[in-house]
Amino acid sequence: MPEEPFTANVNAGFSEDGIWVIDARLDWRDGLPPEGSDRIGRGRLALLAAIAREGARGRALGATRVRVHMSGHHTEGITIGEPESGT
C-alpha cells in the first residue's frame, strides 16, 4: 500500500486551568488536495482517529473538559468544545 500524502500531527496536554487541550493538524506533503477528494477524506479520518486517541488518553489522565483545535483540512482552523465559564 502506498504511503499517504499527509501526516496527522496531534499534541495534547493540560492547560493551566485544567482543560485537556488537543492541537491537531494535517500536514500535506504535496499541498492541500482539492475539496471533495478521496485524499482529503482519508486525511480527515486519520486526524479524527488521532484526536479520539488523545481524547481517551486525556480521560485516562482525569480530564473532564476538552478543547480541540484542528487545522490543515480546508479551513483556517476550527476550535471545538470551548468550555463555557462555570461548566
VEXLOMI-25598 format. One record per atom (N, C-alpha, C, CB): x, y, z; atom name; residue in one letter. Coordinates in steps of 0.05 Angstrom, whole numbers, plus 5000, padded with zeros to 4 digits. Glycine has a CB too. Example, Ala and Ser with C-alpha at 12.3 -4.5 7.8 and 13.67 -1.06 7.14 Angstrom:
2
      u      v      w    a   r
   5264   4886   5156    N   a
   5246   4910   5156   CA   a
   5264   4934   5156    C   a
   5226   4911   5181   CB   a
   5257   4955   5142    N   s
   5273   4979   5143   CA   s
   5258   5001   5157    C   s
   5282   4988   5114   CB   s
END
This chain:
87
      u      v      w    a   r
   5017   4976   5000    N   m
   5000   5000   5000   CA   m
   5018   5025   5000    C   m
   4981   5000   5025   CB   m
   5013   5044   4982    N   p
   5029   5068   4981   CA   p
   5026   5086   5006    C   p
   5023   5084   4956   CB   p
   5047   5101   5012    N   e
   5046   5119   5035   CA   e
   5026   5141   5030    C   e
   5074   5131   5040   CB   e
   5011   5149   5051    N   e
   4991   5170   5049   CA   e
   5005   5197   5043    C   e
   4974   5172   5075   CB   e
   4992   5215   5030    N   p
   5004   5241   5023   CA   p
   5002   5261   5046    C   p
   4992   5252   4998   CB   p
   4997   5252   5070    N   f
   4994   5270   5093   CA   f
   5005   5258   5118    C   f
   4964   5277   5097   CB   f
   5008   5275   5138    N   t
   5015   5267   5165   CA   t
   4996   5280   5184    C   t
   5045   5274   5172   CB   t
   4983   5264   5201    N   a
   4965   5274   5222   CA   a
   4982   5278   5247    C   a
   4941   5255   5227   CB   a
   4985   5303   5255    N   n
   5001   5310   5279   CA   n
   4982   5319   5301    C   n
   5022   5332   5273   CB   n
   4984   5307   5325    N   v
   4968   5315   5347   CA   v
   4985   5318   5372    C   v
   4945   5294   5352   CB   v
   4982   5340   5386    N   n
   4995   5345   5411   CA   n
   4973   5352   5431    C   n
   5016   5368   5409   CB   n
   4977   5342   5456    N   a
   4956   5347   5476   CA   a
   4969   5350   5504    C   a
   4935   5325   5476   CB   a
   4955   5364   5521    N   g
   4964   5367   5548   CA   g
   4944   5385   5563    C   g
   4992   5379   5550   CB   g
   4948   5386   5589    N   f
   4930   5402   5606   CA   f
   4939   5432   5605    C   f
   4930   5392   5635   CB   f
   4919   5449   5603    N   s
   4924   5478   5605   CA   s
   4926   5485   5634    C   s
   4902   5495   5590   CB   s
   4934   5510   5640    N   e
   4937   5519   5667   CA   e
   4911   5517   5683    C   e
   4947   5547   5668   CB   e
   4888   5520   5669    N   d
   4862   5518   5683   CA   d
   4850   5490   5682    C   d
   4843   5538   5670   CB   d
   4865   5470   5675    N   g
   4856   5442   5677   CA   g
   4841   5431   5653    C   g
   4840   5440   5700   CB   g
   4841   5446   5631    N   i
   4827   5436   5607   CA   i
   4846   5419   5591    C   i
   4816   5460   5590   CB   i
   4837   5396   5581    N   w
   4854   5380   5563   CA   w
   4853   5393   5536    C   w
   4844   5350   5563   CB   w
   4875   5403   5526    N   v
   4876   5417   5501   CA   v
   4889   5399   5480    C   v
   4892   5444   5503   CB   v
   4875   5395   5458    N   i
   4885   5378   5436   CA   i
   4889   5396   5412    C   i
   4866   5354   5429   CB   i
   4914   5397   5402    N   d
   4920   5413   5378   CA   d
   4926   5393   5356    C   d
   4945   5432   5383   CB   d
   4909   5392   5335    N   a
   4911   5372   5314   CA   a
   4915   5386   5287    C   a
   4885   5354   5313   CB   a
   4933   5375   5271    N   r
   4939   5388   5246   CA   r
   4945   5366   5225    C   r
   4963   5407   5248   CB   r
   4934   5371   5201    N   l
   4941   5354   5178   CA   l
   4963   5369   5162    C   l
   4916   5348   5160   CB   l
   4985   5356   5157    N   d
   5006   5367   5141   CA   d
   5006   5351   5115    C   d
   5034   5366   5155   CB   d
   5005   5366   5092    N   w
   5003   5354   5066   CA   w
   5030   5355   5052    C   w
   4982   5367   5049   CB   w
   5040   5332   5043    N   r
   5066   5331   5031   CA   r
   5068   5347   5005    C   r
   5073   5302   5025   CB   r
   5047   5345   4988    N   d
   5047   5359   4962   CA   d
   5026   5381   4961    C   d
   5042   5339   4940   CB   d
   5020   5393   4983    N   g
   5000   5415   4983   CA   g
   4972   5404   4988    C   g
   5001   5430   4957   CB   g
   4954   5421   4996    N   l
   4927   5414   5002   CA   l
   4912   5404   4978    C   l
   4912   5437   5014   CB   l
   4900   5379   4979    N   p
   4885   5369   4956   CA   p
   4859   5384   4953    C   p
   4880   5338   4959   CB   p
   4846   5381   4930    N   p
   4820   5395   4926   CA   p
   4798   5385   4944    C   p
   4811   5393   4897   CB   p
   4780   5402   4952    N   e
   4758   5395   4969   CA   e
   4742   5373   4955    C   e
   4739   5419   4975   CB   e
   4734   5353   4971    N   g
   4718   5330   4960   CA   g
   4735   5307   4950    C   g
   4702   5340   4938   CB   g
   4761   5309   4950    N   s
   4778   5288   4940   CA   s
   4780   5265   4961    C   s
   4806   5298   4933   CB   s
   4786   5241   4952    N   d
   4790   5219   4970   CA   d
   4812   5224   4989    C   d
   4795   5193   4954   CB   d
   4833   5237   4980    N   r
   4856   5242   4997   CA   r
   4848   5260   5021    C   r
   4878   5256   4982   CB   r
   4832   5280   5017    N   i
   4824   5297   5039   CA   i
   4807   5282   5058    C   i
   4809   5323   5029   CB   i
   4790   5264   5048    N   g
   4773   5247   5065   CA   g
   4790   5229   5082    C   g
   4754   5231   5048   CB   g
   4810   5216   5070    N   r
   4827   5198   5086   CA   r
   4843   5214   5107    C   r
   4847   5183   5067   CB   r
   4852   5238   5099    N   g
   4866   5254   5118   CA   g
   4849   5262   5142    C   g
   4877   5279   5105   CB   g
   4824   5270   5137    N   r
   4806   5278   5158   CA   r
   4800   5254   5177    C   r
   4780   5288   5147   CB   r
   4796   5230   5165    N   l
   4792   5207   5182   CA   l
   4816   5201   5199    C   l
   4786   5182   5164   CB   l
   4840   5203   5188    N   a
   4864   5199   5204   CA   a
   4866   5219   5227    C   a
   4889   5200   5186   CB   a
   4859   5244   5220    N   l
   4861   5265   5241   CA   l
   4840   5260   5263    C   l
   4855   5293   5228   CB   l
   4816   5252   5256    N   l
   4796   5246   5276   CA   l
   4804   5222   5293    C   l
   4769   5241   5263   CB   l
   4816   5202   5281    N   a
   4825   5179   5297   CA   a
   4846   5187   5317    C   a
   4836   5156   5278   CB   a
   4865   5204   5308    N   a
   4886   5214   5326   CA   a
   4874   5231   5349    C   a
   4907   5230   5310   CB   a
   4854   5247   5343    N   i
   4841   5263   5363   CA   i
   4827   5245   5383    C   i
   4821   5283   5350   CB   i
   4813   5224   5373    N   a
   4800   5205   5391   CA   a
   4820   5192   5410    C   a
   4784   5184   5375   CB   a
   4843   5184   5400    N   r
   4863   5172   5417   CA   r
   4873   5191   5439    C   r
   4888   5163   5400   CB   r
   4877   5216   5431    N   e
   4886   5236   5451   CA   e
   4864   5242   5471    C   e
   4896   5261   5437   CB   e
   4839   5242   5462    N   g
   4816   5246   5480   CA   g
   4815   5224   5501    C   g
   4790   5247   5464   CB   g
   4819   5199   5492    N   a
   4818   5176   5510   CA   a
   4842   5178   5530    C   a
   4820   5150   5495   CB   a
   4865   5187   5520    N   r
   4888   5190   5538   CA   r
   4882   5211   5559    C   r
   4913   5197   5522   CB   r
   4870   5233   5551    N   g
   4863   5255   5569   CA   g
   4844   5245   5590    C   g
   4852   5279   5555   CB   g
   4824   5230   5582    N   r
   4804   5219   5600   CA   r
   4818   5201   5621    C   r
   4782   5204   5585   CB   r
   4836   5184   5611    N   a
   4851   5166   5629   CA   a
   4868   5182   5649    C   a
   4869   5148   5613   CB   a
   4876   5206   5642    N   l
   4892   5223   5660   CA   l
   4875   5241   5677    C   l
   4911   5240   5644   CB   l
   4848   5238   5675    N   g
   4830   5253   5692   CA   g
   4817   5277   5680    C   g
   4844   5262   5716   CB   g
   4819   5282   5654    N   a
   4807   5305   5641   CA   a
   4777   5302   5642    C   a
   4817   5308   5612   CB   a
   4763   5324   5648    N   t
   4734   5326   5647   CA   t
   4725   5346   5627    C   t
   4723   5332   5675   CB   t
   4743   5363   5617    N   r
   4736   5383   5597   CA   r
   4758   5382   5575    C   r
   4734   5412   5609   CB   r
   4750   5388   5551    N   v
   4769   5387   5529   CA   v
   4765   5410   5509    C   v
   4767   5360   5514   CB   v
   4786   5419   5497    N   r
   4785   5438   5475   CA   r
   4802   5427   5453    C   r
   4795   5467   5485   CB   r
   4791   5426   5429    N   v
   4805   5415   5406   CA   v
   4808   5437   5384    C   v
   4790   5390   5394   CB   v
   4832   5440   5375    N   h
   4837   5458   5353   CA   h
   4848   5441   5329    C   h
   4858   5481   5361   CB   h
   4835   5444   5306    N   m
   4843   5429   5282   CA   m
   4850   5449   5260    C   m
   4820   5410   5273   CB   m
   4871   5442   5245    N   s
   4878   5458   5222   CA   s
   4890   5440   5200    C   s
   4898   5480   5230   CB   s
   4892   5451   5176    N   g
   4904   5436   5154   CA   g
   4884   5420   5138    C   g
   4925   5419   5164   CB   g
   4858   5425   5141    N   h
   4838   5409   5127   CA   h
   4817   5427   5113    C   h
   4825   5389   5146   CB   h
   4826   5447   5099    N   h
   4809   5466   5084   CA   h
   4797   5488   5101    C   h
   4788   5451   5070   CB   h
   4808   5494   5124    N   t
   4798   5517   5139   CA   t
   4821   5531   5151    C   t
   4778   5507   5162   CB   t
   4816   5555   5161    N   e
   4837   5569   5175   CA   e
   4843   5556   5202    C   e
   4829   5599   5179   CB   e
   4825   5541   5212    N   g
   4828   5527   5238   CA   g
   4801   5528   5252    C   g
   4849   5541   5256   CB   g
   4795   5507   5265    N   i
   4769   5504   5279   CA   i
   4776   5497   5308    C   i
   4750   5483   5266   CB   i
   4762   5510   5327    N   t
   4764   5502   5355   CA   t
   4738   5491   5363    C   t
   4773   5526   5373   CB   t
   4738   5467   5375    N   i
   4714   5453   5383   CA   i
   4715   5449   5414    C   i
   4712   5425   5369   CB   i
   4691   5452   5426    N   g
   4688   5445   5454   CA   g
   4700   5466   5473    C   g
   4702   5419   5459   CB   g
   4699   5491   5464    N   e
   4709   5512   5482   CA   e
   4691   5512   5507    C   e
   4709   5540   5467   CB   e
   4701   5505   5530    N   p
   4684   5504   5554   CA   p
   4675   5532   5561    C   p
   4700   5492   5577   CB   p
   4649   5533   5569    N   e
   4638   5559   5578   CA   e
   4645   5562   5607    C   e
   4607   5560   5573   CB   e
   4647   5586   5616    N   s
   4653   5591   5644   CA   s
   4631   5580   5662    C   s
   4658   5621   5650   CB   s
   4639   5567   5683    N   g
   4620   5556   5702   CA   g
   4610   5528   5696    C   g
   4597   5574   5704   CB   g
   4620   5515   5674    N   t
   4611   5488   5668   CA   t
   4632   5468   5676    C   t
   4604   5486   5639   CB   t
END
